[in-house]
Amino acid sequence: TKIERRTGEIIGRLGGVNNQFTFINETEPFNYQHDVRAVPGKPNHYTLLDNGNHHDPPYSRAVEYRVEKSSNTALKVWEYRHQPKRFTHWMGSVQRLPSGNTHIGWAHQKLPKVTEVTPEGQIVYEANFVYPETGYRSHRFEWSGCAKTPTLFVEREPLKVILLFHQFGDCPIETYNIYADTTQLPTTRIASSRSSCPRETSS
């Protein structure tokens, strides 16, 4: 349902029992959908995840429509159906990325949680959780954050320990200093490094 935010007037309803639009090239319009979104830079274009509970047989897909209020029509301009079919009866999401690719969240514990596809439907990558975790929806954004301090992990071996340094973001790191002592806040520097690659020190 699209609503005029200043007056509360209903502009139009797409799909469902109160549908006001004619689907021009759809024999099975979407149902049980999630995450309808306007496509950036393409007026009157919308993406959504069609969960497809009422398709026969059920299947889920990412789909994009061009909706014309003047003619009350909805034209399917793009869709992605994975082969073999995927079906998530609940949740999920679709996001058009600046590159033109589409980021799809499948939600269901038996499916990958994320698939990114090109406009031609080629898979760029997929990601998953450990079964049986679900994911309500998934979005992808650029992030330029930086951790205030690096994180140090210690891997113990019989005759040595391996120190692994991790730093998020692209903040310039001049030197990693490693301190050790028998106190909780050590002040004795035992090693230093200019990179986050593993550095070994004797036990």
C-alpha positions in Angstrom: 0.0 0.0 0.0 1.4 3.4 -1.0 0.3 6.3 1.2 0.6 10.0 0.8 2.6 10.7 4.0 1.3 14.3 4.6 -2.4 13.5 4.2 -2.7 9.8 4.9 -4.5 9.3 1.6 -4.1 5.9 0.0 -2.4 6.3 -3.4 -2.6 2.7 -4.5 -2.6 -0.9 -3.4 -0.6 -3.5 -5.4 -1.5 -7.1 -4.9 -3.7 -8.8 -2.2 -7.5 -8.7 -1.8 -7.7 -5.0 -2.4 -5.4 -4.9 -5.5 -6.0 -2.0 -7.8 -3.6 -2.8 -10.6 -3.7 -5.1 -13.6 -0.7 -7.4 -13.9 0.2 -7.2 -17.6 2.6 -10.2 -18.0 2.0 -12.2 -14.8 -0.1 -15.4 -14.8 0.7 -15.9 -11.1 1.1 -12.6 -9.3 3.2 -12.5 -6.1 1.8 -13.6 -2.8 3.0 -13.7 0.9 5.6 -11.1 -0.3 8.2 -9.4 1.8 10.4 -6.3 1.7 8.8 -4.2 -1.1 11.3 -1.4 -2.0 11.5 1.5 -4.5 14.4 1.0 -6.9 16.9 3.9 -6.6 17.1 5.9 -9.8 14.1 4.2 -11.5 10.8 6.0 -10.7 7.8 3.7 -10.3 10.0 0.6 -10.1 9.7 -1.7 -7.1 11.4 -4.9 -6.0 10.1 -7.5 -3.5 10.6 -11.1 -2.5 7.7 -13.1 -3.7 7.5 -15.9 -1.1 5.0 -17.6 -3.4 3.1 -19.8 -0.9 0.2 -20.0 -3.3 2.1 -20.7 -6.5 1.5 -24.2 -7.8 3.9 -25.7 -7.0 5.2 -23.2 -4.4 8.4 -21.3 -5.3 10.1 -18.1 -4.2 11.7 -15.4 -6.4 13.0 -11.9 -6.5 10.9 -9.7 -8.8 10.8 -6.1 -10.1 7.7 -4.3 -11.3 7.1 -1.0 -13.1 3.9 0.3 -11.6 1.9 2.9 -13.6 -0.8 4.7 -11.5 -2.1 6.5 -14.6 -3.1 3.2 -16.2 -3.3 1.1 -13.0 -0.9 -1.5 -14.5 2.0 -3.4 -13.2 4.6 -4.7 -15.6 7.1 -7.4 -14.5 10.5 -6.1 -15.8 12.8 -8.5 -14.1 12.8 -11.6 -11.9 15.2 -14.2 -10.5 14.2 -17.8 -9.9 16.9 -20.1 -8.7 17.2 -23.4 -10.5 16.4 -25.8 -8.9 13.6 -23.8 -7.3 13.9 -22.4 -3.8 11.0 -21.9 -1.5 10.9 -19.9 1.7 7.4 -19.6 3.1 8.2 -16.7 5.4 10.4 -13.6 5.7 13.2 -12.7 3.1 14.3 -9.6 1.3 15.4 -8.1 -2.1 17.8 -5.1 -2.5 19.0 -3.5 -5.8 22.6 -2.6 -5.4 24.4 0.5 -7.0 26.2 -1.9 -9.3 22.9 -3.1 -10.8 23.2 -6.5 -9.1 20.5 -7.7 -6.8 21.0 -8.9 -3.2 18.5 -11.5 -2.1 17.8 -12.8 1.4 16.2 -16.2 1.4 15.6 -16.4 5.2 14.8 -20.1 5.4 17.1 -22.3 7.5 17.5 -24.8 4.7 18.5 -22.2 2.1 21.5 -19.9 1.7 20.8 -16.7 3.6 22.2 -14.4 0.9 22.5 -14.6 -2.9 23.8 -11.8 -5.1 23.0 -12.1 -8.8 23.8 -10.0 -11.9 21.0 -8.5 -14.0 21.4 -11.6 -16.2 20.8 -13.9 -13.3 24.4 -15.1 -12.8 25.3 -15.8 -9.1 28.1 -13.5 -7.8 28.3 -15.0 -4.4 26.3 -16.8 -1.7 26.6 -16.9 2.1 25.0 -19.0 4.7 24.6 -19.5 8.5 25.2 -22.7 10.3 22.0 -24.8 10.1 19.4 -24.4 11.5 19.7 -20.6 11.9 17.3 -18.3 9.9 17.8 -14.7 8.7 14.8 -12.5 8.7 16.2 -10.2 5.9 19.6 -9.2 4.6 20.9 -5.9 3.2 24.3 -4.9 1.9 25.9 -1.5 2.5 29.4 0.1 2.2 31.0 0.4 5.6 34.0 2.5 6.5 34.1 2.1 10.2 37.3 1.5 12.1 37.8 -0.3 15.4 39.4 1.8 18.2 41.9 -0.9 19.0 43.0 -4.1 17.3 42.0 -7.5 18.6 44.6 -10.0 19.6 44.0 -13.8 19.4 46.4 -16.4 20.9 46.9 -19.8 19.4 48.8 -22.1 21.7 51.2 -24.8 20.4 53.4 -27.1 22.5 56.6 -25.0 22.1 55.2 -21.6 21.1 52.2 -19.3 20.9 51.0 -17.6 17.7 49.7 -14.1 18.0 47.0 -13.0 15.4 46.3 -9.3 15.1 43.0 -8.2 13.6 42.1 -4.6 12.7 38.8 -3.6 11.0 38.7 -0.7 8.6 41.5 1.0 6.8 42.9 3.2 9.6 46.7 3.5 9.2 48.6 1.3 11.6 52.2 2.3 12.3 53.2 -0.4 14.7 51.6 -3.3 16.7 53.2 -3.6 20.1 52.9 -6.7 22.2 53.2 -6.4 25.9 53.5 -9.3 28.4 53.9 -9.7 32.1 52.5 -11.5 35.1 50.3 -8.4 35.9 46.8 -7.7 34.5 48.1 -4.6 32.7 51.5 -5.5 31.4 54.1 -2.8 30.6 57.0 -4.9 29.2 57.1 -4.9 25.4 58.2 -8.3 24.1 57.6 -7.8 20.4 56.4 -5.4 17.6 55.2 -5.7 14.1 54.2 -3.4 11.2 51.7 -5.8 9.8 48.8 -7.9 11.0 50.3 -11.1 9.7 50.8 -13.8 12.4 53.9 -13.4 14.5 55.4 -16.2 16.5 56.9 -15.8 19.9 58.4 -18.6 22.1 56.3 -19.8 25.0 
